[in-house]
């Protein structure tokens, strides 16, 4: 259940970051941020 909720949140955040991101570097930073937040949640 928690994994499904986390997946939904990540997909929503990723969708918004793709819309708001104008460069590949910005996309990389967004993905890094999402990974860090996901790791914090799982710890």
C-alpha positions in Angstrom: 0.0 0.0 0.0 2.8 2.4 0.9 4.7 1.6 -2.2 1.7 2.3 -4.4 1.1 5.6 -2.7 4.7 6.5 -3.1 4.6 5.6 -6.7 1.6 7.8 -7.3 3.3 10.8 -5.6 6.5 10.3 -7.6 4.6 10.1 -10.8 2.7 13.3 -10.0 5.8 15.2 -9.0 7.7 13.9 -12.1 4.8 15.0 -14.3 4.9 18.5 -12.9 8.7 18.7 -13.0 8.6 17.7 -16.7 6.1 20.4 -17.4 8.1 23.1 -15.6 11.5 22.0 -16.6 13.1 23.8 -19.6 16.5 22.1 -19.7 18.1 18.7 -19.4 20.1 19.9 -16.4 17.0 21.1 -14.7 15.4 17.7 -15.3 18.4 16.0 -13.8 18.1 18.1 -10.7 14.4 17.3 -10.4 15.1 13.6 -10.7 17.8 13.8 -8.1 15.5 15.7 -5.7 12.8 13.1 -6.2 15.3 10.3 -5.5 16.5 12.0 -2.3 12.9 12.5 -1.0 12.0 8.9 -1.8 15.1 7.7 0.1 14.1 9.8 3.1 10.6 8.3 3.1 11.9 4.8 2.9 14.3 5.3 5.8 
